[in-house]
């Protein structure tokens, strides 16, 4: 895309956003008759440019290329931290002369409105600007706005500015009034008004198994690998996920097929549990088995922690750290003693996870 083409795209985007000024705010809405802040950006970007952005303010922040204030131009996104729980919780579209358009959740002019970056409320909460359309070279920084423009913008913004929300008693009230874009117990893939294909998310992960304690030693070492494929539905709280994997445990010579049910608390934490089917099994040495009763059930349970996502289009890439316990009983008709079962079962898996919605295959 040439700078001239980028300018055309930016103008179309800004024009489409301006058309929405005056429309009402509705939490979780992506238009065309009402919006929340990221829903406004999501809808207008797709309609005017054909570009499908991530759904939430925080995901848009990760998706865009950050630019300095002196480089930002109309059509860039501007981000704000308006809550204590999220680093980015509000997004708007910069339209030039130090002004931006966003969907406001509170105030006399609640809804899509033009506000000023220099207004006290927004200035204190400003995080930065990001672009998803190539730079056109026509930067229009807030610093270059005339004094008259600034005064006029600040005067109109006094009525439009979102006031800090008063403390609430419940998590639901806090999420709604503070304009937190992703509801509690959903990930950033959640699209409130989206169809089935937008909310059906596929996950794939590949990790290396390591541990400080294994069946045969008490030192750091490689134990095996794990590959998993799963699907979750983002419209249900906790986004339940069903996944199937292949897990190789080298120190006891076994390959398992775990069938797991997971609950995703947000983009960064999920818990899981499920049975494991044995695909390949090697007899244990006589000194590593006994006629004791097996310890636990033939299954696995664990928790996975993930880093913030790197967005590539509609695909999210994360580094994951998994901590799990697996019970490997019985083998060769005999069970592992309790301590050996613990040593063999506790594992740390480090690797990469890729997530994308079903809708990404339908373009």
C-alpha positions in Angstrom: 0.0 0.0 0.0 1.4 3.4 -1.0 1.2 6.4 1.3 -1.5 7.8 -1.1 -3.5 4.6 -0.8 -3.1 4.7 2.9 -4.5 8.2 3.0 -7.6 7.1 1.1 -8.1 4.2 3.6 -7.6 6.5 6.6 -10.1 9.1 5.2 -12.7 6.4 4.6 -12.2 5.1 8.2 -12.5 8.5 9.8 -15.5 9.4 7.7 -17.3 6.2 8.7 -16.5 6.8 12.4 -17.9 10.4 12.2 -21.1 9.0 10.8 -21.7 7.1 14.1 -21.5 10.2 16.3 -24.7 10.5 18.3 -25.5 6.8 18.3 -26.1 5.3 21.8 -23.7 3.3 23.9 -24.5 -0.3 24.5 -22.1 -2.6 26.4 -21.0 -5.5 24.1 -22.6 -4.0 21.0 -20.8 -3.8 17.6 -23.4 -1.8 15.7 -24.8 -0.7 13.5 -27.3 1.1 15.8 -25.3 1.1 19.1 -21.7 0.4 20.2 -19.3 0.0 23.0 -15.9 1.6 22.5 -14.1 -1.3 20.8 -17.3 -2.3 19.0 -17.3 1.1 17.3 -13.7 0.7 16.1 -14.3 -3.0 15.1 -17.4 -2.2 13.1 -16.2 1.0 11.3 -12.8 -0.4 10.4 -14.3 -3.5 8.8 -17.0 -1.6 7.0 -14.8 1.1 5.6 -11.5 -0.7 5.0 -12.4 -4.4 5.1 -9.9 -5.0 7.9 -11.1 -7.1 10.8 -9.5 -6.0 14.0 -9.5 -7.9 17.3 -12.6 -7.4 19.3 -11.4 -5.7 22.5 -9.5 -2.6 23.4 -6.6 -4.5 24.9 -6.4 -6.9 22.0 -6.4 -3.9 19.5 -3.6 -2.3 21.5 -1.5 -5.5 21.1 -2.5 -5.7 17.4 -1.5 -2.2 16.3 1.9 -0.8 15.7 2.6 1.9 18.3 3.5 5.4 17.1 4.7 8.5 18.9 2.4 11.4 19.4 4.3 13.4 16.8 3.7 10.7 14.2 0.0 9.9 14.8 -2.4 10.9 12.2 -6.2 10.7 11.5 -7.2 7.1 11.3 -4.9 5.9 14.1 -6.3 4.4 17.3 -5.8 6.1 20.7 -5.8 4.0 23.9 -6.6 4.8 27.5 -6.4 3.1 30.9 -9.7 3.8 32.7 -9.8 0.9 35.1 -7.4 -0.5 37.7 -7.7 -4.1 36.4 -6.7 -3.6 32.8 -3.7 -1.8 31.3 -5.8 -0.7 28.3 -9.6 -0.5 28.7 -10.8 2.2 26.3 -10.1 2.9 22.6 -11.1 5.7 20.2 -10.3 6.9 16.7 -8.0 9.9 16.3 -9.6 12.4 13.8 -7.1 15.2 13.9 -6.7 18.5 15.7 -6.2 16.8 19.0 -9.6 15.1 18.9 -10.9 11.6 18.8 -14.2 9.8 18.5 -15.2 7.0 20.9 -18.3 5.4 22.5 -18.7 6.8 26.0 -20.3 4.7 28.7 -21.3 7.5 31.1 -22.0 11.2 31.3 -24.7 13.6 29.8 -23.5 12.8 26.3 -23.4 9.0 26.8 -22.8 7.4 23.4 -20.5 8.0 20.4 -19.0 11.5 20.8 -16.1 13.7 19.8 -13.8 14.4 22.7 -10.4 16.0 23.2 -7.1 14.4 24.1 -6.1 17.5 26.0 -9.2 17.2 28.4 -7.9 16.6 31.9 -9.7 13.2 32.3 -8.3 11.7 29.0 -4.9 13.3 29.3 -4.3 11.6 32.6 -5.4 8.2 31.3 -3.8 8.3 27.9 -1.7 5.2 27.1 -0.6 5.9 23.5 -1.5 5.7 19.8 -1.3 2.8 17.4 -1.8 2.3 13.6 -3.3 -0.6 11.7 -3.3 1.3 8.4 0.1 2.2 6.9 1.3 5.8 7.6 0.3 8.3 4.9 2.9 10.8 6.0 0.1 13.3 6.9 0.7 13.4 10.7 -1.6 15.6 12.7 -0.4 15.6 16.3 -2.4 17.0 19.2 0.6 19.3 19.8 0.0 21.0 16.5 -3.6 21.9 17.2 -4.3 25.7 17.4 -5.2 27.3 20.7 -8.6 28.0 19.4 -9.2 24.4 18.5 -7.9 23.2 21.9 -10.2 25.6 23.8 -13.2 24.7 21.8 -12.5 21.0 22.2 -12.0 21.3 25.9 -15.2 23.3 26.3 -17.3 20.7 24.5 -15.4 17.8 26.2 -16.4 19.1 29.7 -19.9 17.7 29.0 -18.8 14.6 27.1 -16.0 13.3 29.2 -16.6 10.0 31.0 -16.4 10.5 34.8 -14.5 8.0 36.9 -16.9 5.4 38.1 -17.7 5.2 41.8 -16.7 2.0 43.6 -19.2 -0.8 43.0 -20.1 -3.7 45.2 -20.1 -6.4 42.5 -17.7 -7.5 39.7 -20.5 -7.3 37.2 -21.3 -3.6 38.0 -17.6 -2.7 38.0 -17.1 -4.3 34.5 -20.1 -2.5 33.1 -19.6 1.0 34.5 -15.9 1.1 34.1 -16.2 0.1 30.4 -14.1 -3.0 30.8 -14.4 -4.5 27.3 -14.1 -8.2 28.0 -16.6 -9.4 30.6 -15.5 -11.4 33.6 -14.5 -15.0 32.8 -14.1 -14.5 29.0 -11.0 -14.1 26.8 -10.4 -11.3 24.3 -11.8 -13.6 21.5 -15.3 -13.1 22.9 -17.5 -11.3 20.4 -20.8 -10.5 22.2 -22.9 -10.0 19.1 -20.8 -12.4 17.0 -22.1 -15.5 15.2 -21.1 -19.1 16.0 -18.0 -19.0 13.7 -16.6 -15.9 15.4 -16.9 -17.4 18.9 -15.8 -20.9 18.1 -12.0 -20.8 18.9 -9.4 -23.4 17.9 -6.3 -23.8 20.0 -3.1 -25.6 19.1 -0.1 -26.0 21.4 3.3 -27.6 21.3 5.4 -27.9 24.5 8.5 -29.5 25.9 8.2 -31.4 29.2 10.9 -30.8 31.8 11.2 -31.3 35.6 13.6 -31.0 38.5 12.5 -34.4 39.8 11.9 -37.5 37.7 11.5 -41.2 38.3 15.2 -41.8 37.9 16.9 -38.6 39.1 16.7 -35.4 41.2 18.2 -33.0 38.6 16.9 -30.8 35.9 16.1 -32.8 32.8 14.0 -33.3 29.7 11.0 -35.6 30.2 9.2 -35.6 26.8 6.8 -33.4 24.8 3.1 -32.7 24.4 1.0 -31.6 21.4 -2.6 -30.6 21.9 -5.5 -29.5 19.6 -8.7 -28.1 21.2 -11.9 -26.1 20.5 -13.7 -23.7 22.9 -16.9 -21.6 22.6 -16.3 -18.0 23.7 -19.9 -17.1 24.4 -20.1 -19.4 27.4 -18.6 -18.0 30.7 -15.2 -19.6 31.3 -15.1 -20.6 27.7 -15.2 -24.5 28.2 -12.8 -26.2 25.9 -12.4 -29.9 24.8 -9.0 -30.9 23.6 -7.1 -34.0 22.5 -3.4 -34.5 22.8 -0.3 -36.7 22.4 2.0 -36.8 25.4 5.3 -38.6 25.5 6.9 -39.3 28.9 10.4 -40.5 28.3 11.6 -41.5 31.7 8.8 -44.1 32.1 8.7 -44.9 28.3 5.0 -44.2 27.7 2.8 -42.3 25.2 -0.5 -41.1 26.4 -3.6 -39.6 24.6 -5.1 -37.1 27.1 -8.7 -36.1 26.6 -9.1 -32.8 28.5 -11.9 -30.5 29.6 -10.6 -26.9 30.3 -12.0 -23.7 31.7 -10.4 -20.4 30.5 -10.6 -17.7 33.1 -9.1 -15.1 30.7 -6.3 -14.8 28.1 -3.7 -15.9 30.7 -5.0 -18.6 32.9 -6.8 -21.9 32.3 -7.3 -25.1 34.4 -8.0 -28.6 33.0 -8.5 -32.2 33.9 -9.4 -35.4 32.2 -8.5 -39.1 31.5 -5.5 -40.4 29.6 -5.6 -43.3 27.2 -2.4 -45.3 26.9 -1.1 -45.7 23.4 2.4 -47.2 24.0 3.5 -48.7 27.3 6.8 -50.2 28.3 7.2 -52.5 31.3 8.8 -50.8 34.4 12.0 -52.1 36.0 11.3 -54.4 38.9 12.8 -51.9 41.3 10.3 -49.2 40.1 7.1 -51.2 40.6 5.3 -53.0 43.3 2.1 -54.7 44.1 0.8 -51.7 46.0 -2.6 -50.1 45.2 -2.3 -47.6 42.4 -2.1 -43.9 43.4 -4.9 -41.8 42.0 -6.9 -42.2 38.9 -5.5 -42.8 35.3 -5.7 -39.1 34.3 -4.3 -35.7 34.4 -5.0 -32.3 36.0 -3.2 -29.0 35.7 -3.1 -25.2 35.2 -1.7 -23.3 32.2 -0.3 -19.7 32.4 0.2 -17.7 29.2 1.9 -14.5 28.2 0.1 -11.5 26.5 -0.7 -12.4 22.9 1.1 -11.4 19.8 -1.6 -10.8 17.2 -1.0 -11.8 13.6 -4.3 -10.9 11.9 -7.0 -12.8 13.7 -4.5 -15.3 15.1 -3.1 -15.0 18.6 0.4 -16.4 19.5 1.4 -17.0 23.1 4.2 -18.5 25.2 2.7 -20.9 27.7 3.9 -22.5 31.0 2.0 -25.5 32.1 2.1 -27.3 35.5 0.4 -30.6 35.8 0.1 -33.9 37.6 -0.5 -37.2 35.9 -1.2 -40.6 37.5 0.5 -43.4 35.5 -1.0 -46.5 37.1 -0.9 -49.4 36.6 1.9 -50.5 34.3 2.7 -54.1 33.4 0.0 -55.2 35.9 1.8 -53.4 38.7 1.5 -50.0 40.3 4.1 -47.4 41.0 4.8 -46.7 44.7 3.4 -43.4 45.9 6.6 -41.4 45.9 7.6 -42.7 42.4 4.2 -41.9 41.2 4.6 -38.3 42.4 8.1 -38.0 40.8 6.9 -39.3 37.5 3.6 -37.4 37.5 4.6 -33.8 38.2 5.6 -32.1 35.0 6.4 -28.6 33.7 5.6 -27.9 30.1 6.9 -24.9 28.3 6.0 -24.0 24.7 3.9 -22.1 22.2 0.1 -21.8 21.8 -1.8 -20.6 18.7 -5.4 -19.5 18.8 -7.8 -18.5 16.0 -11.6 -18.3 15.4 -13.4 -20.5 12.9 -14.4 -17.4 11.0 -10.7 -16.9 10.0 -11.1 -20.0 7.7 -14.2 -18.6 6.0 -12.7 -15.5 4.4 
